[in-house]
Amino acid sequence: MVTNDWRQCRVVLPAPQNWLVLDLRSEDPETWAREVAAEHLAEDAPTESRDAFATDVLWYWGVAVRQRALCAAVLAPPESAVIASYSVRELRIPPESLSVGAFRAEAARAEGPYFGEQGLTEVELPLGPALRVHRLEPTAPDADSGTIVEGVVHYVLPRQYPTALECRLLWSTLGFGEELEKIADELADSVLLE
C-alpha cells in the first residue's frame, strides 16, 4: 500500500554537521559518493581514505535505495568514518495489520538470532503511536563470523495517513549505544510527512 496523501518525508537531524544526507535520487551515485568523500575528508587525506569512504557511503546509499527509503542519512562527524545509518521507509502492510499490537506480535515472533533480550516498548510520537524495538543482531546470521549491529527501530502508525513507517538507526561502533539510542528516539520524534 502506497499513499499519495503526502509527498515528502522529513527528519530533523540533531547536530546536522555530523550527518550526510543520502541523495536517493542521484542518477550517478558513484560520482555523488566521490564528491561527498572529497567534501567530508581533509584535502590532504590519502586517496585510499577517500575511496574507502566513498565506497562506504555508496554501500549505505545502495541499501537505502533497495529498501525504497523515503529518506536516509549516515552519521559521520567531520573527518571520521560512518558511525551509524538512519532511514525511513514506508511499509507495505495490509490494513487489518496496521496496529501497534500487530507490530509487537510480529517482533516477538521474529526468529533472530538476537543477542540478549530485544526491548519492545510502545511509545507515542508526534506522528502517531509506535513500537520501539531495540536489539543486537549479527549481519550474517548463518556465518561463523561477522559484525554485530545494534539498532533501534520505530514502527510508526501516522495518525493522518493509513500507512506504517519504519524509522531505523543502526550502528556497529561499540561504546556509542546509549547515546545512539537517544539519537534514534530524537530522530523518530522529528519525522514529518508533508
mmCIF file of the C-alpha atoms, coordinates in Angstrom:
data_MODEL
# 
_entry.id   MODEL 
# 
loop_
_atom_site.group_PDB 
_atom_site.id 
_atom_site.type_symbol 
_atom_site.label_atom_id 
_atom_site.label_alt_id 
_atom_site.label_comp_id 
_atom_site.label_asym_id 
_atom_site.label_entity_id 
_atom_site.label_seq_id 
_atom_site.pdbx_PDB_ins_code 
_atom_site.Cartn_x 
_atom_site.Cartn_y 
_atom_site.Cartn_z 
_atom_site.occupancy 
_atom_site.B_iso_or_equiv 
_atom_site.pdbx_formal_charge 
_atom_site.auth_seq_id 
_atom_site.auth_comp_id 
_atom_site.auth_asym_id 
_atom_site.auth_atom_id 
_atom_site.pdbx_PDB_model_num 
ATOM 1   C CA . MET A 1 1   ? 0.000  0.000   0.000   1.00 0.00 ? 1   MET A CA 1 
ATOM 2   C CA . VAL A 1 2   ? 1.490  3.335   -1.030  1.00 0.00 ? 2   VAL A CA 1 
ATOM 3   C CA . THR A 1 3   ? -0.196 6.565   -0.086  1.00 0.00 ? 3   THR A CA 1 
ATOM 4   C CA . ASN A 1 4   ? -0.331 9.653   -2.222  1.00 0.00 ? 4   ASN A CA 1 
ATOM 5   C CA . ASP A 1 5   ? -1.614 11.921  0.529   1.00 0.00 ? 5   ASP A CA 1 
ATOM 6   C CA . TRP A 1 6   ? 1.865  13.184  1.308   1.00 0.00 ? 6   TRP A CA 1 
ATOM 7   C CA . ARG A 1 7   ? 4.813  13.950  -0.938  1.00 0.00 ? 7   ARG A CA 1 
ATOM 8   C CA . GLN A 1 8   ? 7.803  14.185  1.287   1.00 0.00 ? 8   GLN A CA 1 
ATOM 9   C CA . CYS A 1 9   ? 9.286  12.688  4.418   1.00 0.00 ? 9   CYS A CA 1 
ATOM 10  C CA . ARG A 1 10  ? 11.428 14.991  6.558   1.00 0.00 ? 10  ARG A CA 1 
ATOM 11  C CA . VAL A 1 11  ? 13.605 14.292  9.569   1.00 0.00 ? 11  VAL A CA 1 
ATOM 12  C CA . VAL A 1 12  ? 15.340 16.863  11.757  1.00 0.00 ? 12  VAL A CA 1 
ATOM 13  C CA . LEU A 1 13  ? 18.933 15.692  12.187  1.00 0.00 ? 13  LEU A CA 1 
ATOM 14  C CA . PRO A 1 14  ? 20.487 16.562  15.568  1.00 0.00 ? 14  PRO A CA 1 
ATOM 15  C CA . ALA A 1 15  ? 23.896 18.231  15.117  1.00 0.00 ? 15  ALA A CA 1 
ATOM 16  C CA . PRO A 1 16  ? 23.418 18.376  11.321  1.00 0.00 ? 16  PRO A CA 1 
ATOM 17  C CA . GLN A 1 17  ? 27.138 18.973  10.726  1.00 0.00 ? 17  GLN A CA 1 
ATOM 18  C CA . ASN A 1 18  ? 27.675 15.334  11.764  1.00 0.00 ? 18  ASN A CA 1 
ATOM 19  C CA . TRP A 1 19  ? 25.253 13.855  9.226   1.00 0.00 ? 19  TRP A CA 1 
ATOM 20  C CA . LEU A 1 20  ? 25.456 13.253  5.491   1.00 0.00 ? 20  LEU A CA 1 
ATOM 21  C CA . VAL A 1 21  ? 22.071 13.103  3.785   1.00 0.00 ? 21  VAL A CA 1 
ATOM 22  C CA . LEU A 1 22  ? 21.990 10.411  1.116   1.00 0.00 ? 22  LEU A CA 1 
ATOM 23  C CA . ASP A 1 23  ? 20.802 11.681  -2.259  1.00 0.00 ? 23  ASP A CA 1 
ATOM 24  C CA . LEU A 1 24  ? 18.477 8.811   -3.082  1.00 0.00 ? 24  LEU A CA 1 
ATOM 25  C CA . ARG A 1 25  ? 17.524 10.398  -6.400  1.00 0.00 ? 25  ARG A CA 1 
ATOM 26  C CA . SER A 1 26  ? 21.071 10.604  -7.714  1.00 0.00 ? 26  SER A CA 1 
ATOM 27  C CA . GLU A 1 27  ? 21.395 9.250   -11.247 1.00 0.00 ? 27  GLU A CA 1 
ATOM 28  C CA . ASP A 1 28  ? 25.174 8.915   -10.856 1.00 0.00 ? 28  ASP A CA 1 
ATOM 29  C CA . PRO A 1 29  ? 25.699 7.601   -7.310  1.00 0.00 ? 29  PRO A CA 1 
ATOM 30  C CA . GLU A 1 30  ? 29.397 6.780   -7.798  1.00 0.00 ? 30  GLU A CA 1 
ATOM 31  C CA . THR A 1 31  ? 30.237 10.378  -8.708  1.00 0.00 ? 31  THR A CA 1 
ATOM 32  C CA . TRP A 1 32  ? 27.985 11.660  -5.944  1.00 0.00 ? 32  TRP A CA 1 
ATOM 33  C CA . ALA A 1 33  ? 29.736 9.422   -3.352  1.00 0.00 ? 33  ALA A CA 1 
ATOM 34  C CA . ARG A 1 34  ? 33.198 10.579  -4.506  1.00 0.00 ? 34  ARG A CA 1 
ATOM 35  C CA . GLU A 1 35  ? 32.088 14.214  -4.194  1.00 0.00 ? 35  GLU A CA 1 
ATOM 36  C CA . VAL A 1 36  ? 30.737 13.557  -0.685  1.00 0.00 ? 36  VAL A CA 1 
ATOM 37  C CA . ALA A 1 37  ? 34.029 11.925  0.302   1.00 0.00 ? 37  ALA A CA 1 
ATOM 38  C CA . ALA A 1 38  ? 36.024 14.855  -1.084  1.00 0.00 ? 38  ALA A CA 1 
ATOM 39  C CA . GLU A 1 39  ? 33.914 17.328  0.907   1.00 0.00 ? 39  GLU A CA 1 
ATOM 40  C CA . HIS A 1 40  ? 33.905 15.230  4.077   1.00 0.00 ? 40  HIS A CA 1 
ATOM 41  C CA . LEU A 1 41  ? 37.590 14.400  4.388   1.00 0.00 ? 41  LEU A CA 1 
ATOM 42  C CA . ALA A 1 42  ? 40.507 16.840  4.637   1.00 0.00 ? 42  ALA A CA 1 
ATOM 43  C CA . GLU A 1 43  ? 42.129 17.978  1.416   1.00 0.00 ? 43  GLU A CA 1 
ATOM 44  C CA . ASP A 1 44  ? 45.327 16.133  2.329   1.00 0.00 ? 44  ASP A CA 1 
ATOM 45  C CA . ALA A 1 45  ? 43.544 12.848  3.099   1.00 0.00 ? 45  ALA A CA 1 
ATOM 46  C CA . PRO A 1 46  ? 45.102 9.930   1.225   1.00 0.00 ? 46  PRO A CA 1 
ATOM 47  C CA . THR A 1 47  ? 43.318 8.809   -1.928  1.00 0.00 ? 47  THR A CA 1 
ATOM 48  C CA . GLU A 1 48  ? 42.776 5.387   -0.344  1.00 0.00 ? 48  GLU A CA 1 
ATOM 49  C CA . SER A 1 49  ? 40.877 7.011   2.541   1.00 0.00 ? 49  SER A CA 1 
ATOM 50  C CA . ARG A 1 50  ? 38.677 8.998   0.157   1.00 0.00 ? 50  ARG A CA 1 
ATOM 51  C CA . ASP A 1 51  ? 37.990 5.906   -1.945  1.00 0.00 ? 51  ASP A CA 1 
ATOM 52  C CA . ALA A 1 52  ? 37.158 3.820   1.134   1.00 0.00 ? 52  ALA A CA 1 
ATOM 53  C CA . PHE A 1 53  ? 34.813 6.497   2.485   1.00 0.00 ? 53  PHE A CA 1 
ATOM 54  C CA . ALA A 1 54  ? 33.104 6.857   -0.909  1.00 0.00 ? 54  ALA A CA 1 
ATOM 55  C CA . THR A 1 55  ? 32.677 3.074   -1.070  1.00 0.00 ? 55  THR A CA 1 
ATOM 56  C CA . ASP A 1 56  ? 31.091 3.031   2.408   1.00 0.00 ? 56  ASP A CA 1 
ATOM 57  C CA . VAL A 1 57  ? 28.699 5.877   1.595   1.00 0.00 ? 57  VAL A CA 1 
ATOM 58  C CA . LEU A 1 58  ? 27.792 4.227   -1.710  1.00 0.00 ? 58  LEU A CA 1 
ATOM 59  C CA . TRP A 1 59  ? 27.039 0.960   0.122   1.00 0.00 ? 59  TRP A CA 1 
ATOM 60  C CA . TYR A 1 60  ? 24.640 2.732   2.521   1.00 0.00 ? 60  TYR A CA 1 
ATOM 61  C CA . TRP A 1 61  ? 23.091 4.560   -0.450  1.00 0.00 ? 61  TRP A CA 1 
ATOM 62  C CA . GLY A 1 62  ? 22.522 1.228   -2.231  1.00 0.00 ? 62  GLY A CA 1 
ATOM 63  C CA . VAL A 1 63  ? 20.871 -0.331  0.816   1.00 0.00 ? 63  VAL A CA 1 
ATOM 64  C CA . ALA A 1 64  ? 18.543 2.670   1.208   1.00 0.00 ? 64  ALA A CA 1 
ATOM 65  C CA . VAL A 1 65  ? 17.584 2.596   -2.477  1.00 0.00 ? 65  VAL A CA 1 
ATOM 66  C CA . ARG A 1 66  ? 16.944 -1.185  -2.444  1.00 0.00 ? 66  ARG A CA 1 
ATOM 67  C CA . GLN A 1 67  ? 14.730 -0.753  0.623   1.00 0.00 ? 67  GLN A CA 1 
ATOM 68  C CA . ARG A 1 68  ? 12.904 2.123   -1.091  1.00 0.00 ? 68  ARG A CA 1 
ATOM 69  C CA . ALA A 1 69  ? 13.733 4.506   1.739   1.00 0.00 ? 69  ALA A CA 1 
ATOM 70  C CA . LEU A 1 70  ? 11.856 7.784   1.759   1.00 0.00 ? 70  LEU A CA 1 
ATOM 71  C CA . CYS A 1 71  ? 14.886 9.483   3.274   1.00 0.00 ? 71  CYS A CA 1 
ATOM 72  C CA . ALA A 1 72  ? 18.238 8.330   4.616   1.00 0.00 ? 72  ALA A CA 1 
ATOM 73  C CA . ALA A 1 73  ? 21.408 9.707   6.188   1.00 0.00 ? 73  ALA A CA 1 
ATOM 74  C CA . VAL A 1 74  ? 24.644 8.485   7.712   1.00 0.00 ? 74  VAL A CA 1 
ATOM 75  C CA . LEU A 1 75  ? 26.190 9.746   10.929  1.00 0.00 ? 75  LEU A CA 1 
ATOM 76  C CA . ALA A 1 76  ? 29.762 10.669  10.065  1.00 0.00 ? 76  ALA A CA 1 
ATOM 77  C CA . PRO A 1 77  ? 31.240 13.535  12.089  1.00 0.00 ? 77  PRO A CA 1 
ATOM 78  C CA . PRO A 1 78  ? 33.787 15.635  10.141  1.00 0.00 ? 78  PRO A CA 1 
ATOM 79  C CA . GLU A 1 79  ? 36.940 13.709  9.262   1.00 0.00 ? 79  GLU A CA 1 
ATOM 80  C CA . SER A 1 80  ? 35.532 10.429  10.586  1.00 0.00 ? 80  SER A CA 1 
ATOM 81  C CA . ALA A 1 81  ? 34.143 7.216   9.181   1.00 0.00 ? 81  ALA A CA 1 
ATOM 82  C CA . VAL A 1 82  ? 30.453 6.336   9.143   1.00 0.00 ? 82  VAL A CA 1 
ATOM 83  C CA . ILE A 1 83  ? 29.281 5.581   12.690  1.00 0.00 ? 83  ILE A CA 1 
ATOM 84  C CA . ALA A 1 84  ? 25.590 4.854   12.047  1.00 0.00 ? 84  ALA A CA 1 
ATOM 85  C CA . SER A 1 85  ? 22.916 4.907   9.374   1.00 0.00 ? 85  SER A CA 1 
ATOM 86  C CA . TYR A 1 86  ? 19.332 6.145   9.542   1.00 0.00 ? 86  TYR A CA 1 
ATOM 87  C CA . SER A 1 87  ? 16.481 5.517   7.154   1.00 0.00 ? 87  SER A CA 1 
ATOM 88  C CA . VAL A 1 88  ? 12.736 5.934   6.977   1.00 0.00 ? 88  VAL A CA 1 
ATOM 89  C CA . ARG A 1 89  ? 10.662 3.761   4.691   1.00 0.00 ? 89  ARG A CA 1 
ATOM 90  C CA . GLU A 1 90  ? 7.012  3.059   4.152   1.00 0.00 ? 90  GLU A CA 1 
ATOM 91  C CA . LEU A 1 91  ? 5.950  -0.493  4.948   1.00 0.00 ? 91  LEU A CA 1 
ATOM 92  C CA . ARG A 1 92  ? 3.513  -2.438  2.800   1.00 0.00 ? 92  ARG A CA 1 
ATOM 93  C CA . ILE A 1 93  ? 1.127  -3.826  5.384   1.00 0.00 ? 93  ILE A CA 1 
ATOM 94  C CA . PRO A 1 94  ? -2.488 -4.971  4.979   1.00 0.00 ? 94  PRO A CA 1 
ATOM 95  C CA . PRO A 1 95  ? -4.945 -2.538  6.610   1.00 0.00 ? 95  PRO A CA 1 
ATOM 96  C CA . GLU A 1 96  ? -6.040 -5.152  9.163   1.00 0.00 ? 96  GLU A CA 1 
ATOM 97  C CA . SER A 1 97  ? -2.442 -5.346  10.460  1.00 0.00 ? 97  SER A CA 1 
ATOM 98  C CA . LEU A 1 98  ? -1.998 -1.612  10.985  1.00 0.00 ? 98  LEU A CA 1 
ATOM 99  C CA . SER A 1 99  ? -1.777 -1.669  14.777  1.00 0.00 ? 99  SER A CA 1 
ATOM 100 C CA . VAL A 1 100 ? 0.952  -1.424  17.372  1.00 0.00 ? 100 VAL A CA 1 
ATOM 101 C CA . GLY A 1 101 ? -0.257 -4.754  18.749  1.00 0.00 ? 101 GLY A CA 1 
ATOM 102 C CA . ALA A 1 102 ? 0.335  -6.403  15.355  1.00 0.00 ? 102 ALA A CA 1 
ATOM 103 C CA . PHE A 1 103 ? 3.847  -4.927  15.243  1.00 0.00 ? 103 PHE A CA 1 
ATOM 104 C CA . ARG A 1 104 ? 4.526  -6.223  18.772  1.00 0.00 ? 104 ARG A CA 1 
ATOM 105 C CA . ALA A 1 105 ? 3.323  -9.726  17.864  1.00 0.00 ? 105 ALA A CA 1 
ATOM 106 C CA . GLU A 1 106 ? 5.468  -9.749  14.703  1.00 0.00 ? 106 GLU A CA 1 
ATOM 107 C CA . ALA A 1 107 ? 8.573  -8.541  16.569  1.00 0.00 ? 107 ALA A CA 1 
ATOM 108 C CA . ALA A 1 108 ? 8.040  -11.153 19.285  1.00 0.00 ? 108 ALA A CA 1 
ATOM 109 C CA . ARG A 1 109 ? 7.782  -13.907 16.629  1.00 0.00 ? 109 ARG A CA 1 
ATOM 110 C CA . ALA A 1 110 ? 10.958 -12.807 14.802  1.00 0.00 ? 110 ALA A CA 1 
ATOM 111 C CA . GLU A 1 111 ? 13.445 -15.664 15.000  1.00 0.00 ? 111 GLU A CA 1 
ATOM 112 C CA . GLY A 1 112 ? 16.702 -13.740 15.113  1.00 0.00 ? 112 GLY A CA 1 
ATOM 113 C CA . PRO A 1 113 ? 19.329 -14.707 16.180  1.00 0.00 ? 113 PRO A CA 1 
ATOM 114 C CA . TYR A 1 114 ? 19.486 -11.815 18.612  1.00 0.00 ? 114 TYR A CA 1 
ATOM 115 C CA . PHE A 1 115 ? 21.890 -11.232 21.462  1.00 0.00 ? 115 PHE A CA 1 
ATOM 116 C CA . GLY A 1 116 ? 20.248 -10.604 24.793  1.00 0.00 ? 116 GLY A CA 1 
ATOM 117 C CA . GLU A 1 117 ? 16.649 -9.596  25.123  1.00 0.00 ? 117 GLU A CA 1 
ATOM 118 C CA . GLN A 1 118 ? 15.181 -7.358  22.475  1.00 0.00 ? 118 GLN A CA 1 
ATOM 119 C CA . GLY A 1 119 ? 13.499 -4.350  24.004  1.00 0.00 ? 119 GLY A CA 1 
ATOM 120 C CA . LEU A 1 120 ? 9.905  -3.823  22.863  1.00 0.00 ? 120 LEU A CA 1 
ATOM 121 C CA . THR A 1 121 ? 8.271  -0.611  24.053  1.00 0.00 ? 121 THR A CA 1 
ATOM 122 C CA . GLU A 1 122 ? 5.082  1.092   22.925  1.00 0.00 ? 122 GLU A CA 1 
ATOM 123 C CA . VAL A 1 123 ? 5.671  4.832   22.563  1.00 0.00 ? 123 VAL A CA 1 
ATOM 124 C CA . GLU A 1 124 ? 3.692  7.849   21.466  1.00 0.00 ? 124 GLU A CA 1 
ATOM 125 C CA . LEU A 1 125 ? 5.420  10.003  18.841  1.00 0.00 ? 125 LEU A CA 1 
ATOM 126 C CA . PRO A 1 126 ? 4.235  13.322  17.378  1.00 0.00 ? 126 PRO A CA 1 
ATOM 127 C CA . LEU A 1 127 ? 3.408  11.468  14.134  1.00 0.00 ? 127 LEU A CA 1 
ATOM 128 C CA . GLY A 1 128 ? 1.432  8.730   15.909  1.00 0.00 ? 128 GLY A CA 1 
ATOM 129 C CA . PRO A 1 129 ? 1.688  5.601   18.062  1.00 0.00 ? 129 PRO A CA 1 
ATOM 130 C CA . ALA A 1 130 ? 4.738  3.391   17.571  1.00 0.00 ? 130 ALA A CA 1 
ATOM 131 C CA . LEU A 1 131 ? 6.519  0.260   18.679  1.00 0.00 ? 131 LEU A CA 1 
ATOM 132 C CA . ARG A 1 132 ? 10.164 0.867   19.615  1.00 0.00 ? 132 ARG A CA 1 
ATOM 133 C CA . VAL A 1 133 ? 12.399 -2.169  19.115  1.00 0.00 ? 133 VAL A CA 1 
ATOM 134 C CA . HIS A 1 134 ? 15.983 -2.251  20.406  1.00 0.00 ? 134 HIS A CA 1 
ATOM 135 C CA . ARG A 1 135 ? 18.176 -5.255  19.636  1.00 0.00 ? 135 ARG A CA 1 
ATOM 136 C CA . LEU A 1 136 ? 21.621 -6.574  18.777  1.00 0.00 ? 136 LEU A CA 1 
ATOM 137 C CA . GLU A 1 137 ? 21.942 -8.987  15.869  1.00 0.00 ? 137 GLU A CA 1 
ATOM 138 C CA . PRO A 1 138 ? 24.581 -10.397 13.528  1.00 0.00 ? 138 PRO A CA 1 
ATOM 139 C CA . THR A 1 139 ? 24.854 -9.025  9.992   1.00 0.00 ? 139 THR A CA 1 
ATOM 140 C CA . ALA A 1 140 ? 25.365 -12.562 8.657   1.00 0.00 ? 140 ALA A CA 1 
ATOM 141 C CA . PRO A 1 141 ? 23.390 -14.891 10.953  1.00 0.00 ? 141 PRO A CA 1 
ATOM 142 C CA . ASP A 1 142 ? 24.372 -18.048 9.039   1.00 0.00 ? 142 ASP A CA 1 
ATOM 143 C CA . ALA A 1 143 ? 28.122 -17.325 9.083   1.00 0.00 ? 143 ALA A CA 1 
ATOM 144 C CA . ASP A 1 144 ? 30.616 -18.275 11.784  1.00 0.00 ? 144 ASP A CA 1 
ATOM 145 C CA . SER A 1 145 ? 31.933 -14.733 11.858  1.00 0.00 ? 145 SER A CA 1 
ATOM 146 C CA . GLY A 1 146 ? 30.627 -11.302 11.077  1.00 0.00 ? 146 GLY A CA 1 
ATOM 147 C CA . THR A 1 147 ? 29.724 -7.975  12.529  1.00 0.00 ? 147 THR A CA 1 
ATOM 148 C CA . ILE A 1 148 ? 27.208 -7.377  15.284  1.00 0.00 ? 148 ILE A CA 1 
ATOM 149 C CA . VAL A 1 149 ? 24.912 -4.423  14.711  1.00 0.00 ? 149 VAL A CA 1 
ATOM 150 C CA . GLU A 1 150 ? 22.882 -2.677  17.326  1.00 0.00 ? 150 GLU A CA 1 
ATOM 151 C CA . GLY A 1 151 ? 19.795 -0.789  16.373  1.00 0.00 ? 151 GLY A CA 1 
ATOM 152 C CA . VAL A 1 152 ? 16.623 0.963   17.342  1.00 0.00 ? 152 VAL A CA 1 
ATOM 153 C CA . VAL A 1 153 ? 13.632 0.729   15.043  1.00 0.00 ? 153 VAL A CA 1 
ATOM 154 C CA . HIS A 1 154 ? 10.408 2.651   15.479  1.00 0.00 ? 154 HIS A CA 1 
ATOM 155 C CA . TYR A 1 155 ? 7.412  1.162   13.668  1.00 0.00 ? 155 TYR A CA 1 
ATOM 156 C CA . VAL A 1 156 ? 5.122  4.186   13.408  1.00 0.00 ? 156 VAL A CA 1 
ATOM 157 C CA . LEU A 1 157 ? 1.434  4.480   12.559  1.00 0.00 ? 157 LEU A CA 1 
ATOM 158 C CA . PRO A 1 158 ? 0.894  8.069   11.377  1.00 0.00 ? 158 PRO A CA 1 
ATOM 159 C CA . ARG A 1 159 ? -2.433 9.368   12.668  1.00 0.00 ? 159 ARG A CA 1 
ATOM 160 C CA . GLN A 1 160 ? -3.255 11.277  9.489   1.00 0.00 ? 160 GLN A CA 1 
ATOM 161 C CA . TYR A 1 161 ? -2.392 8.573   6.948   1.00 0.00 ? 161 TYR A CA 1 
ATOM 162 C CA . PRO A 1 162 ? -3.409 4.915   6.526   1.00 0.00 ? 162 PRO A CA 1 
ATOM 163 C CA . THR A 1 163 ? 0.149  3.617   6.386   1.00 0.00 ? 163 THR A CA 1 
ATOM 164 C CA . ALA A 1 164 ? 3.085  2.466   8.509   1.00 0.00 ? 164 ALA A CA 1 
ATOM 165 C CA . LEU A 1 165 ? 6.663  3.712   8.635   1.00 0.00 ? 165 LEU A CA 1 
ATOM 166 C CA . GLU A 1 166 ? 9.870  2.016   9.706   1.00 0.00 ? 166 GLU A CA 1 
ATOM 167 C CA . CYS A 1 167 ? 12.373 4.501   11.188  1.00 0.00 ? 167 CYS A CA 1 
ATOM 168 C CA . ARG A 1 168 ? 15.675 2.655   11.701  1.00 0.00 ? 168 ARG A CA 1 
ATOM 169 C CA . LEU A 1 169 ? 19.008 3.704   13.227  1.00 0.00 ? 169 LEU A CA 1 
ATOM 170 C CA . LEU A 1 170 ? 21.730 1.028   13.017  1.00 0.00 ? 170 LEU A CA 1 
ATOM 171 C CA . TRP A 1 171 ? 25.322 1.079   14.236  1.00 0.00 ? 171 TRP A CA 1 
ATOM 172 C CA . SER A 1 172 ? 28.216 -1.316  14.747  1.00 0.00 ? 172 SER A CA 1 
ATOM 173 C CA . THR A 1 173 ? 30.506 1.019   16.674  1.00 0.00 ? 173 THR A CA 1 
ATOM 174 C CA . LEU A 1 174 ? 30.995 -0.157  20.237  1.00 0.00 ? 174 LEU A CA 1 
ATOM 175 C CA . GLY A 1 175 ? 30.662 2.316   23.071  1.00 0.00 ? 175 GLY A CA 1 
ATOM 176 C CA . PHE A 1 176 ? 28.049 4.585   21.467  1.00 0.00 ? 176 PHE A CA 1 
ATOM 177 C CA . GLY A 1 177 ? 24.948 2.536   22.286  1.00 0.00 ? 177 GLY A CA 1 
ATOM 178 C CA . GLU A 1 178 ? 23.345 4.681   24.959  1.00 0.00 ? 178 GLU A CA 1 
ATOM 179 C CA . GLU A 1 179 ? 23.999 7.933   23.076  1.00 0.00 ? 179 GLU A CA 1 
ATOM 180 C CA . LEU A 1 180 ? 22.777 6.499   19.756  1.00 0.00 ? 180 LEU A CA 1 
ATOM 181 C CA . GLU A 1 181 ? 19.633 5.105   21.377  1.00 0.00 ? 181 GLU A CA 1 
ATOM 182 C CA . LYS A 1 182 ? 18.779 8.657   22.473  1.00 0.00 ? 182 LYS A CA 1 
ATOM 183 C CA . ILE A 1 183 ? 19.512 9.946   18.962  1.00 0.00 ? 183 ILE A CA 1 
ATOM 184 C CA . ALA A 1 184 ? 17.224 7.254   17.479  1.00 0.00 ? 184 ALA A CA 1 
ATOM 185 C CA . ASP A 1 185 ? 14.422 8.496   19.724  1.00 0.00 ? 185 ASP A CA 1 
ATOM 186 C CA . GLU A 1 186 ? 15.085 12.133  18.771  1.00 0.00 ? 186 GLU A CA 1 
ATOM 187 C CA . LEU A 1 187 ? 15.037 11.235  15.084  1.00 0.00 ? 187 LEU A CA 1 
ATOM 188 C CA . ALA A 1 188 ? 11.764 9.316   15.392  1.00 0.00 ? 188 ALA A CA 1 
ATOM 189 C CA . ASP A 1 189 ? 10.232 12.256  17.286  1.00 0.00 ? 189 ASP A CA 1 
ATOM 190 C CA . SER A 1 190 ? 11.126 14.565  14.401  1.00 0.00 ? 190 SER A CA 1 
ATOM 191 C CA . VAL A 1 191 ? 9.766  12.589  11.418  1.00 0.00 ? 191 VAL A CA 1 
ATOM 192 C CA . LEU A 1 192 ? 7.236  14.593  9.395   1.00 0.00 ? 192 LEU A CA 1 
ATOM 193 C CA . LEU A 1 193 ? 5.146  13.685  6.371   1.00 0.00 ? 193 LEU A CA 1 
ATOM 194 C CA . GLU A 1 194 ? 4.297  16.699  4.219   1.00 0.00 ? 194 GLU A CA 1 
# 
